[in-house]
Each structure stands twice: as structure tokens, then as C-alpha cells.
């Protein structure tokens, strides 16, 4: 009987461990997806910043040219 009880406890422990692994795997996958989304957002913002800096440069150059005339 003791062996049957130990086997039952091991099955329960194994099941709990598997649930923990599955939960952690889902959490990891969600975090990896979030990282990918944030990397895409950072790239988008870098391009937006670059475009804004280019526009500012053109505007400043035009203003300087007007002031020098």
C-alpha cells in the first residue's frame, strides 16, 4: 500500500510540475512576442525621429537662407 501511495504522490507532483512548465512556457512565449512588438515600435519611432530631424534640417536651412538675404 505504501508503494501505491508513493506512486500517487509522484504522479501528482509530476502533474503539478508539468502544469508549472506549461505555464512558464506560455509566459515566456508571451514575453517574447511582447519583445518583438516593442522592437518593431522602437524601429518605427527611430524612423519617425529621423524623418522629423530631416524635416527640421530642411526648415532650418530655409530659414537661414531667408535671414541671409
N, CA, C and O of each residue as an XYZ file, in Angstrom:
276
protein
N       0.810     -1.200      0.000
C       0.000      0.000      0.000
C       0.849      1.257      0.000
O       0.503      2.265     -0.618
N       1.953      1.177      0.698
C       2.813      2.351      0.772
C       3.351      2.706     -0.607
O       3.455      3.883     -0.953
N       3.689      1.708     -1.383
C       4.214      1.933     -2.731
C       3.154      2.585     -3.625
O       3.457      3.480     -4.415
N       1.914      2.125     -3.489
C       0.819      2.711     -4.262
C       0.639      4.178     -3.874
O       0.413      5.019     -4.744
N       0.732      4.488     -2.616
C       0.603      5.859     -2.125
C       1.735      6.722     -2.671
O       1.514      7.859     -3.087
N       2.952      6.174     -2.665
C       4.100      6.930     -3.180
C       3.962      7.190     -4.676
O       4.307      8.268     -5.161
N       3.458      6.199     -5.402
C       3.258      6.372     -6.841
C       2.218      7.464     -7.084
O       2.390      8.288     -7.982
N       1.163      7.480     -6.311
C       0.136      8.501     -6.439
C       0.692      9.886     -6.162
O       0.372     10.845     -6.864
N       1.523      9.986     -5.137
C       2.137     11.278     -4.808
C       3.070     11.732     -5.925
O       3.106     12.913     -6.269
N       3.828     10.786     -6.491
C       4.742     11.127     -7.584
C       3.967     11.586     -8.820
O       4.376     12.526     -9.501
N       2.844     10.916     -9.105
C       2.019     11.327    -10.239
C       1.485     12.743    -10.032
O       1.488     13.560    -10.952
N       1.031     13.020     -8.816
C       0.508     14.350     -8.506
C       1.615     15.396     -8.635
O       1.405     16.463     -9.211
N       2.771     15.090     -8.106
C       3.914     16.006     -8.173
C       4.335     16.222     -9.619
O       4.636     17.343    -10.030
N       4.352     15.136    -10.387
C       4.730     15.233    -11.797
C       3.729     16.083    -12.565
O       4.111     16.895    -13.407
N       2.457     15.893    -12.273
C       1.406     16.660    -12.928
C       1.533     18.147    -12.599
O       1.396     18.997    -13.479
N       1.791     18.453    -11.343
C       1.971     19.850    -10.935
C       3.201     20.458    -11.604
O       3.183     21.613    -12.029
N       4.250     19.678    -11.690
C       5.470     20.166    -12.340
C       5.208     20.451    -13.818
O       5.680     21.454    -14.351
N       4.465     19.579    -14.471
C       4.154     19.764    -15.882
C       3.279     21.007    -16.075
O       3.474     21.752    -17.035
N       2.330     21.234    -15.186
C       1.493     22.431    -15.266
C       2.343     23.687    -15.092
O       2.127     24.685    -15.779
N       3.305     23.636    -14.177
C       4.198     24.773    -13.969
C       5.034     25.034    -15.213
O       5.197     26.181    -15.629
N       5.564     23.971    -15.806
C       6.368     24.111    -17.024
C       5.515     24.704    -18.143
O       5.962     25.604    -18.854
N       4.302     24.207    -18.299
C       3.410     24.730    -19.346
C       3.090     26.204    -19.111
O       3.084     27.001    -20.049
N       2.830     26.556    -17.876
C       2.529     27.945    -17.543
C       3.731     28.845    -17.837
O       3.579     29.921    -18.415
N       4.900     28.409    -17.447
C       6.109     29.204    -17.689
C       6.415     29.307    -19.181
O       6.898     30.337    -19.653
N       6.137     28.254    -19.904
C       6.350     28.278    -21.353
C       5.420     29.287    -22.007
O       5.849     30.063    -22.861
N       4.151     29.283    -21.614
C       3.200     30.276    -22.147
C       3.644     31.698    -21.797
O       3.594     32.597    -22.636
N       4.073     31.886    -20.563
C       4.521     33.216    -20.132
C       5.738     33.656    -20.938
O       5.816     34.807    -21.366
N       6.687     32.747    -21.147
C       7.878     33.064    -21.939
C       7.490     33.444    -23.362
O       7.998     34.421    -23.913
N       6.591     32.669    -23.951
C       6.161     32.950    -25.323
C       5.491     34.319    -25.430
O       5.726     35.060    -26.385
N       4.662     34.646    -24.450
C       4.002     35.952    -24.456
C       5.031     37.072    -24.318
O       4.926     38.098    -24.989
N       6.014     36.879    -23.458
C       7.049     37.908    -23.274
C       7.900     38.066    -24.524
O       8.276     39.182    -24.883
N       8.208     36.955    -25.191
C       8.974     37.044    -26.433
C       8.184     37.801    -27.501
O       8.755     38.596    -28.248
N       6.888     37.559    -27.573
C       6.037     38.281    -28.523
C       6.019     39.768    -28.186
O       6.101     40.611    -29.079
N       5.912     40.088    -26.907
C       5.909     41.493    -26.478
C       7.234     42.169    -26.846
O       7.251     43.323    -27.275
N       8.330     41.449    -26.676
C       9.647     41.993    -27.046
C       9.688     42.290    -28.538
O      10.158     43.352    -28.947
N       9.197     41.355    -29.356
C       9.172     41.579    -30.813
C       8.325     42.805    -31.157
O       8.711     43.619    -31.996
N       7.174     42.928    -30.505
C       6.310     44.084    -30.760
C       7.003     45.382    -30.367
O       6.896     46.385    -31.073
N       7.705     45.365    -29.253
C       8.395     46.579    -28.795
C       9.562     46.917    -29.714
O       9.828     48.094    -29.959
N      10.267     45.907    -30.229
C      11.358     46.161    -31.166
C      10.827     46.811    -32.440
O      11.453     47.715    -32.992
N       9.671     46.345    -32.901
C       9.043     46.939    -34.091
C       8.668     48.391    -33.804
O       8.880     49.268    -34.642
N       8.114     48.641    -32.628
C       7.733     50.004    -32.246
C       8.961     50.913    -32.144
O       8.909     52.070    -32.563
N      10.047     50.405    -31.597
C      11.287     51.197    -31.499
C      11.795     51.547    -32.895
O      12.191     52.686    -33.144
N      11.788     50.574    -33.806
C      12.224     50.852    -35.181
C      11.343     51.909    -35.832
O      11.843     52.803    -36.515
N      10.016     51.809    -35.620
C       9.090     52.781    -36.189
C       9.390     54.177    -35.644
O       9.392     55.159    -36.386
N       9.639     54.248    -34.353
C       9.913     55.547    -33.734
C      11.265     56.103    -34.193
O      11.408     57.316    -34.346
N      12.246     55.242    -34.410
C      13.540     55.705    -34.925
C      13.370     56.317    -36.309
O      13.946     57.362    -36.610
N      12.573     55.657    -37.152
C      12.333     56.198    -38.489
C      11.577     57.521    -38.417
O      11.868     58.452    -39.168
N      10.623     57.595    -37.525
C       9.855     58.834    -37.356
C      10.769     59.958    -36.873
O      10.673     61.087    -37.354
N      11.649     59.655    -35.931
C      12.596     60.653    -35.435
C      13.516     61.124    -36.546
O      13.769     62.320    -36.693
N      14.013     60.179    -37.323
C      14.910     60.531    -38.421
C      14.209     61.442    -39.429
O      14.784     62.426    -39.894
N      12.974     61.108    -39.757
C      12.216     61.934    -40.706
C      11.981     63.331    -40.130
O      12.068     64.323    -40.853
N      11.685     63.411    -38.840
C      11.468     64.711    -38.197
C      12.753     65.527    -38.185
O      12.728     66.734    -38.424
N      13.872     64.872    -37.907
C      15.157     65.584    -37.906
C      15.495     66.085    -39.304
O      16.006     67.193    -39.465
N      15.208     65.265    -40.315
C      15.458     65.699    -41.692
C      14.597     66.910    -42.039
O      15.078     67.875    -42.633
N      13.333     66.854    -41.667
C      12.424     67.975    -41.940
C      12.888     69.220    -41.196
O      12.861     70.319    -41.748
N      13.311     69.056    -39.955
C      13.811     70.193    -39.181
C      15.051     70.781    -39.847
O      15.205     72.001    -39.919
N      15.927     69.919    -40.328
C      17.131     70.396    -41.005
C      16.807     71.220    -42.247
O      17.415     72.264    -42.481
N      15.857     70.750    -43.035
C      15.444     71.471    -44.242
C      14.827     72.814    -43.866
O      15.140     73.837    -44.474
N      13.958     72.808    -42.874
C      13.301     74.047    -42.435
C      14.323     75.042    -41.903
O      14.247     76.232    -42.209
N      15.269     74.571    -41.120
C      16.304     75.454    -40.567
C      17.162     76.039    -41.684
O      17.506     77.221    -41.657
N      17.503     75.213    -42.656
C      18.303     75.695    -43.777
C      17.548     76.774    -44.547
O      18.125     77.796    -44.917
N      16.254     76.544    -44.789
C      15.442     77.548    -45.498
C      15.369     78.849    -44.699
O      15.467     79.934    -45.272
N      15.199     78.747    -43.394
C      15.134     79.931    -42.550
C      16.464     80.681    -42.576
O      16.485     81.907    -42.686
N      17.573     79.948    -42.476
C      18.890     80.586    -42.537
C      19.106     81.292    -43.858
O      19.688     82.376    -43.896
N      18.638     80.682    -44.957
C      18.797     81.293    -46.277
C      17.979     82.582    -46.364
O      18.439     83.572    -46.934
N      16.773     82.573    -45.803
C      15.934     83.774    -45.826
C      16.555     84.893    -45.007
O      16.509     86.060    -45.395
N      17.139     84.526    -43.866
C      17.751     85.533    -42.986
C      18.991     86.147    -43.617
O      19.302     87.311    -43.362
N      19.696     85.388    -44.431
C      20.945     85.868    -45.039
C      20.696     86.696    -46.286
O      21.637     87.282    -46.821
N      19.477     86.763    -46.762
C      19.190     87.549    -47.991
C      18.993     89.000    -47.686
O      18.746     89.794    -48.593
